Structure formats: C-alpha cells, structure tokens
Amino acid sequence: MTRRPAVLSWSSGKDSAMALHVLQGDPVLDVSVLATTTVEGADRVKVHGTRTAIIRAQAAVLGLPLVEIPLPDPCPNDIYQDRFAKAARSLADQGIRDWVFGDLFLADIRAFREAQIAALGLTAHFPLWGLDTTTLARRMIAEGIRARVVAMDATRMPETLAGALLDADFLDRLPEDVDPCGERGEFHTIVGDMPGFAAPLALTPVGTRREGDTILIDFALA
C-alpha cells in the first residue's frame, strides 16, 4: 500500500521530533514536508524563539522541505487563520492533505487544531496523544533525541535549567509540579540530533534574555 504524504507541524523541539520519529515506520503516513510558523521580520520561530537558520538546518539534515508561515507579532487570529489556510491549500494542491501535530494532552489545543484542519477539508493526526509524559520523555532520551531547553517559565523551574540538555539528570531535577515534557508551557526545547538526522547540529548558546517570567536562551549554529 502506498503511504500518504503528510506535513508535520515542526516547532524545532522534541515533541515534533518525536512525532516524526514515531511516524518514520508508519504504514499509512509518510511525512514529506515540515511546516513552521515564524515571526515576520525577526528570523525566529513562534513560541520557541529558535532562529530560522536552525530550523532550516534541521530540515536540511532530515532531507525534508520546509514551509515557513510568517506571522506578525503579536498576530491577530484572522491573520493567522488566513496565512495558515493559504499554506495548507498550497500543500493540498500538491496532494498533501494530512497534517501531523506533536500535541500530548491539552484537549483545547487539539480541538482548535482539528477544527482548523477540518474547515479546510484536511485531516489532523496526533501520534503522541495520550501517552504518559514521564515515560515519553525517557523514551525520547533513550531513542536518541538530543534536545536543550530554549525557553522556560522561571516561576516554575529553577534558572539553573536554562539551556540544559534533556537527559535523565534534567528529569530528576524538575520540580514535581512540572510536566516532564513541558506540555503546560513550563519549557520548550530545540533539537540538535535525532534519528533521521544526516549529522548532528552543533548548537551553541550565545545569549539569554527575559520576557516577563520567561527566560529565552538564544542558540546559534556553531
């Protein structure tokens, strides 16, 4: 049976990386393109703040094309919906009608994505949905996803974890009320290596800044 081409919503972090990894052996879906929302005029990924040069490098070592959807910051919902729809319709015209997301358990976000995708006549998929996040975080580490903290909520996590590598020691140091995958927004990550990368990316922290309670760690390609 021919696998259907799919687009993966790519954040540059561990959850989208794990979703891709899980689907690498899927009999139905074949992730053939990545899509990322970026900050218009800032060369950054929305939410994570990753440099666009890094997401382009990630796509290159995965051997996948990258669709960038530039958005103003802040972005009114109507502009977001319009630009997302244009990108999705362009991909649909190429025969790519399945969208994959790395969401884990936030039902409101899933409902939003499903409604957004369905309104365009497309199909949404959530390969990590409902998995135990403690088990999943340790599985990510065991299966070779190398990620570092690129943003974190300083009110919920110790500042010593800013820029930290996601490993067993990191998980042991997390406060008990922090989700091991940061699914409630406690932290976000950037992936430097994973199964499927042609070669690891050398990511170097080059600065740190605060936006309110959020600490953002700026990584660059070495």
Phi, psi and chi 1 to 4 in degrees:
 res  aa     phi    psi   chi1   chi2   chi3   chi4
   1 MET       -  134.6 -178.4  177.5   68.3      -
   2 THR   -74.9  129.5  -57.7      -      -      -
   3 ARG   -74.0  143.5  -60.9  164.7   72.4 -161.6
   4 ARG   -82.3  136.2  -62.0 -162.1  -51.5  -91.7
   5 PRO   -68.8  143.4   26.9  -34.7      -      -
   6 ALA  -136.8  156.6      -      -      -      -
   7 VAL  -109.5  136.4   54.7      -      -      -
   8 LEU  -106.1  128.1  170.4   64.1      -      -
   9 SER   -70.0  108.9 -179.9      -      -      -
  10 TRP  -105.4  116.7 -177.8 -101.5      -      -
  11 SER   -94.1  -14.7   67.6      -      -      -
  12 SER    90.6   -4.9   76.6      -      -      -
  13 GLY  -107.9 -173.2      -      -      -      -
  14 LYS   -66.2  -35.7   60.1  179.7  176.4   39.7
  15 ASP   -68.6  -44.9  -64.9  -17.4      -      -
  16 SER   -67.6  -34.1   53.4      -      -      -
  17 ALA   -63.4  -42.0      -      -      -      -
  18 MET   -68.7  -37.8 -170.4   63.4 -178.6      -
  19 ALA   -60.5  -42.5      -      -      -      -
  20 LEU   -63.3  -44.6  175.8   59.7      -      -
  21 HIS   -60.1  -44.6  177.1   52.2      -      -
  22 VAL   -61.7  -37.5  166.3      -      -      -
  23 LEU   -84.7   -4.3  -72.6 -179.9      -      -
  24 GLN   -63.0  -24.8  -76.3  172.3  -19.0      -
  25 GLY  -111.6   16.6      -      -      -      -
  26 ASP   -72.5  135.6 -172.3   78.5      -      -
  27 PRO   -78.5  -12.4   28.3  -34.8      -      -
  28 VAL  -107.5  -48.1  176.5      -      -      -
  29 LEU  -106.4  140.3  -63.5  178.2      -      -
  30 ASP  -124.4  104.0  177.2   22.0      -      -
  31 VAL   -64.2  115.7  174.1      -      -      -
  32 SER  -119.0   -3.3   54.6      -      -      -
  33 VAL  -156.6  148.4   60.8      -      -      -
  34 LEU  -108.3  147.3  -51.9  176.5      -      -
  35 ALA  -131.6  133.4      -      -      -      -
  36 THR  -135.9  136.4  -58.6      -      -      -
  37 THR   -88.6  133.6   53.8      -      -      -
  38 THR  -122.3  163.3   60.7      -      -      -
  39 VAL   -86.7  119.0 -180.0      -      -      -
  40 GLU   -59.5  125.5 -161.7  168.3   44.5      -
  41 GLY    78.6    1.7      -      -      -      -
  42 ALA  -117.0   -7.7      -      -      -      -
  43 ASP    54.4   44.6  -72.1  -32.8      -      -
  44 ARG  -135.8  152.6  -60.8  -81.6  177.4  173.9
  45 VAL   -80.6  139.5  176.8      -      -      -
  46 LYS   -59.8  146.6  -67.2  -77.0  -76.2 -176.3
  47 VAL    71.5  -61.3 -178.2      -      -      -
  48 HIS   -74.1  -28.8  -72.1 -141.7      -      -
  49 GLY    76.2   11.0      -      -      -      -
  50 THR   -65.1  141.0  -57.7      -      -      -
  51 ARG   -64.1  140.3  -62.9 -177.5 -177.2 -151.6
  52 THR   -64.0  -26.8   51.2      -      -      -
  53 ALA   -60.4  -33.2      -      -      -      -
  54 ILE   -75.0  -43.1  -66.4  175.6      -      -
  55 ILE   -66.0  -33.2   59.1  167.7      -      -
  56 ARG   -66.5  -37.7  -68.3  167.4 -174.0  164.0
  57 ALA   -67.4  -39.4      -      -      -      -
  58 GLN   -59.5  -46.6  -70.0  173.7  -32.2      -
  59 ALA   -61.6  -39.2      -      -      -      -
  60 ALA   -64.2  -44.4      -      -      -      -
  61 VAL   -75.2  -16.1  -67.3      -      -      -
  62 LEU   -87.0  -13.3  -76.3  167.7      -      -
  63 GLY    70.4   31.8      -      -      -      -
  64 LEU  -122.7  142.4  -67.1  171.9      -      -
  65 PRO   -69.0  152.1   23.6  -31.6      -      -
  66 LEU  -121.2  126.4  175.0   69.7      -      -
  67 VAL  -100.6  120.6  172.9      -      -      -
  68 GLU  -101.2  131.6  -63.0  178.4   33.5      -
  69 ILE  -113.3   97.7  -54.0  172.0      -      -
  70 PRO   -75.0  135.8   25.7  -31.9      -      -
  71 LEU  -131.6  145.3  -59.6  172.5      -      -
  72 PRO   -68.9  161.8   25.6  -33.5      -      -
  73 ASP  -133.7  112.8 -173.7   25.9      -      -
  74 PRO   -72.3  162.9   27.1  -34.8      -      -
  75 CYS  -119.7  114.1 -178.2      -      -      -
  76 PRO   -61.0  147.3  -20.8   32.5      -      -
  77 ASN   -59.6  -36.5 -173.4   59.6      -      -
  78 ASP   -66.0  -35.6   59.2  -21.4      -      -
  79 ILE   -68.8  -43.5  -66.6  178.8      -      -
  80 TYR   -57.4  -49.4  166.1   72.4      -      -
  81 GLN   -62.0  -41.2  -65.7  -75.3    7.1      -
  82 ASP   -64.8  -46.6  178.4   66.4      -      -
  83 ARG   -71.7  -36.6  -64.9 -170.5 -176.7 -178.6
  84 PHE   -63.1  -44.6 -179.5   89.4      -      -
  85 ALA   -61.0  -40.7      -      -      -      -
  86 LYS   -62.2  -43.8  -73.7  179.2  179.5  176.5
  87 ALA   -65.3  -42.9      -      -      -      -
  88 ALA   -65.4  -40.2      -      -      -      -
  89 ARG   -67.2  -37.1  -69.6 -170.7 -176.8  108.3
  90 SER   -62.0  -43.1  176.0      -      -      -
  91 LEU   -68.1  -38.5  -70.5  168.9      -      -
  92 ALA   -61.4  -36.5      -      -      -      -
  93 ASP   -63.7  -21.7  -71.1  -16.4      -      -
  94 GLN   -93.5    4.1  -59.6  169.2   47.3      -
  95 GLY    92.4   10.0      -      -      -      -
  96 ILE  -104.1  104.0  -55.4  173.4      -      -
  97 ARG  -120.1    3.7  -53.8 -177.7   63.5   84.1
  98 ASP  -111.7  129.5  -67.8  -87.4      -      -
  99 TRP  -114.7  133.3  -81.1   73.6      -      -
 100 VAL  -112.1  135.5  177.6      -      -      -
 101 PHE  -126.7  148.7  -60.1   93.2      -      -
 102 GLY   -95.8   18.3      -      -      -      -
 103 ASP   -63.6  150.1  -60.3  -64.3      -      -
 104 LEU  -109.5  -50.3  -57.0  176.9      -      -
 105 PHE  -154.2    1.8   61.2   70.6      -      -
 106 LEU   -80.1  102.8  -64.2 -180.0      -      -
 107 ALA   -63.2  -34.5      -      -      -      -
 108 ASP   -67.1  -37.8   56.0  -21.0      -      -
 109 ILE   -67.8  -42.3  -67.8  179.1      -      -
 110 ARG   -61.4  -44.7  174.5  167.1  179.5  161.2
 111 ALA   -61.1  -40.9      -      -      -      -
 112 PHE   -61.2  -47.2  171.2   80.7      -      -
 113 ARG   -64.8  -43.6  -62.5 -161.1 -162.1  -77.1
 114 GLU   -61.5  -42.5  -72.1  177.7  -34.5      -
 115 ALA   -66.0  -41.9      -      -      -      -
 116 GLN   -61.9  -46.2  179.2 -174.9   38.7      -
 117 ILE   -70.1  -43.8  -66.2  -63.2      -      -
 118 ALA   -61.9  -36.2      -      -      -      -
 119 ALA   -62.5  -21.0      -      -      -      -
 120 LEU   -97.5    4.0  -62.1  169.7      -      -
 121 GLY    75.3   24.1      -      -      -      -
 122 LEU  -112.2  179.5  -50.5  175.4      -      -
 123 THR  -124.5  133.7  -55.9      -      -      -
 124 ALA  -101.6  145.2      -      -      -      -
 125 HIS  -132.6  143.7  -56.7  -90.9      -      -
 126 PHE  -133.6   80.1  -58.8   83.7      -      -
 127 PRO   -66.9  -17.3   23.3  -34.3      -      -
 128 LEU  -102.1    0.6  -53.0 -177.5      -      -
 129 TRP   -59.5  130.7 -173.0 -100.5      -      -
 130 GLY    81.0   -0.9      -      -      -      -
 131 LEU   -71.5  145.4  -62.8  179.1      -      -
 132 ASP   -63.0  123.3  176.9   80.0      -      -
 133 THR   -73.3  -26.7   52.3      -      -      -
 134 THR   -66.4  -47.9  -62.6      -      -      -
 135 THR   -63.4  -41.4  -58.2      -      -      -
 136 LEU   -65.0  -43.5 -179.1   61.3      -      -
 137 ALA   -59.9  -42.7      -      -      -      -
 138 ARG   -70.0  -32.4  -64.1 -166.5 -178.5  -81.5
 139 ARG   -67.0  -40.6  179.6 -179.0  169.6 -169.6
 140 MET   -55.7  -46.6  -70.4  174.9 -179.3      -
 141 ILE   -63.8  -47.1  -64.2  165.1      -      -
 142 ALA   -63.7  -31.7      -      -      -      -
 143 GLU   -93.3    7.9  -62.7 -164.4   14.2      -
 144 GLY    97.1   16.0      -      -      -      -
 145 ILE   -84.1  118.7  -68.2  177.0      -      -
 146 ARG  -108.0  110.6  -61.1  -69.4  176.0 -102.9
 147 ALA  -131.4  150.5      -      -      -      -
 148 ARG  -124.4  153.1  -55.3 -169.1   78.0   92.2
 149 VAL   -70.7  122.0  173.9      -      -      -
 150 VAL  -108.1  -17.9   71.5      -      -      -
 151 ALA  -154.0  145.3      -      -      -      -
 152 MET  -155.9  152.9   55.7  170.2  -84.5      -
 153 ASP   -86.6  109.0 -175.9  -16.2      -      -
 154 ALA   -69.9  -12.9      -      -      -      -
 155 THR   -82.3  -13.1   68.2      -      -      -
 156 ARG  -118.7  -15.9  -54.9 -169.2   64.3 -177.9
 157 MET  -133.7  147.6  -65.7  173.4   57.7      -
 158 PRO   -66.9  140.8   21.5  -31.8      -      -
 159 GLU   -63.5  -17.6  -65.2 -170.2   19.4      -
 160 THR   -66.8  -14.0   53.3      -      -      -
 161 LEU   -91.1   -2.4  -67.7 -179.4      -      -
 162 ALA   -61.7  124.0      -      -      -      -
 163 GLY    79.6    1.8      -      -      -      -
 164 ALA   -67.5  151.9      -      -      -      -
 165 LEU   -75.3  135.5  176.8   68.5      -      -
 166 LEU   -75.3  100.3 -178.0   70.8      -      -
 167 ASP  -142.5 -174.7   57.8   10.6      -      -
 168 ALA   -61.7  -38.1      -      -      -      -
 169 ASP   -64.4  -40.8  178.5   64.5      -      -
 170 PHE   -58.7  -47.6  171.8   82.5      -      -
 171 LEU   -62.4  -37.5  -63.8  178.8      -      -
 172 ASP   -68.4  -26.6  -70.9  -18.1      -      -
 173 ARG   -89.4   -8.0  -67.9  165.7   62.4 -165.2
 174 LEU   -68.0  138.3  -75.9  179.9      -      -
 175 PRO   -57.6  151.2  -24.3   34.2      -      -
 176 GLU   -62.3  -27.5  -69.9 -174.5    3.9      -
 177 ASP   -90.3    7.1   62.3  -15.9      -      -
 178 VAL   -98.2  128.9  171.0      -      -      -
 179 ASP   -65.0  135.4 -178.5   77.6      -      -
 180 PRO   -60.3  -21.7  -23.7   33.8      -      -
 181 CYS  -103.9    3.9  -72.7      -      -      -
 182 GLY    63.6   29.4      -      -      -      -
 183 GLU   -66.6  -22.9 -180.0   67.5   -8.2      -
 184 ARG   -91.2   16.7  -60.5 -174.6 -174.7   90.1
 185 GLY    88.0   11.5      -      -      -      -
 186 GLU   -65.0  -36.6  -61.0   97.8  -31.9      -
 187 PHE  -156.9  158.4   65.3   92.6      -      -
 188 HIS  -128.2  160.4  -60.4  -71.9      -      -
 189 THR  -131.1  167.8   59.8      -      -      -
 190 ILE  -129.2  133.8 -176.7  172.3      -      -
 191 VAL   -95.4  127.7  169.6      -      -      -
 192 GLY  -104.0  -15.7      -      -      -      -
 193 ASP  -161.2  152.2 -163.1   13.8      -      -
 194 MET  -169.5  163.1   64.9  169.0  -73.1      -
 195 PRO   -58.1  130.6  -25.6   35.2      -      -
 196 GLY   105.8  -18.6      -      -      -      -
 197 PHE   -69.9  133.2  -91.2   24.9      -      -
 198 ALA   -66.3  -29.7      -      -      -      -
 199 ALA  -160.4  149.9      -      -      -      -
 200 PRO   -63.7  152.7  -17.1   30.2      -      -
 201 LEU   -96.0  134.2  -62.9  179.0      -      -
 202 ALA   -87.2  102.7      -      -      -      -
 203 LEU  -104.5  127.5  -58.5  177.2      -      -
 204 THR  -120.3  127.6  -58.7      -      -      -
 205 PRO   -69.2  129.4   23.0  -30.0      -      -
 206 VAL  -121.4    3.0  -67.0      -      -      -
 207 GLY   171.7  161.2      -      -      -      -
 208 THR  -137.0  140.6  -59.4      -      -      -
 209 ARG  -142.7  163.2   69.5 -174.2 -169.4  -80.7
 210 ARG  -116.0  139.2  -65.4 -174.1   76.3  114.2
 211 GLU  -126.7   96.3  -68.0 -176.0    0.0      -
 212 GLY    65.3 -124.0      -      -      -      -
 213 ASP   -89.0   -0.2  -67.0  -32.4      -      -
 214 THR   -96.0  131.3  -59.0      -      -      -
 215 ILE   -99.3  126.1  -63.0  176.8      -      -
 216 LEU  -112.7  127.1  -62.6  162.5      -      -
 217 ILE  -104.8  122.3  -57.0   90.3      -      -
 218 ASP   -90.2  119.0 -169.9   16.5      -      -
 219 PHE  -107.5  146.9  -75.1   88.0      -      -
 220 ALA  -130.7  159.4      -      -      -      -
 221 LEU   -74.3  129.2  -68.0  166.5      -      -
 222 ALA   -71.8      -      -      -      -      -
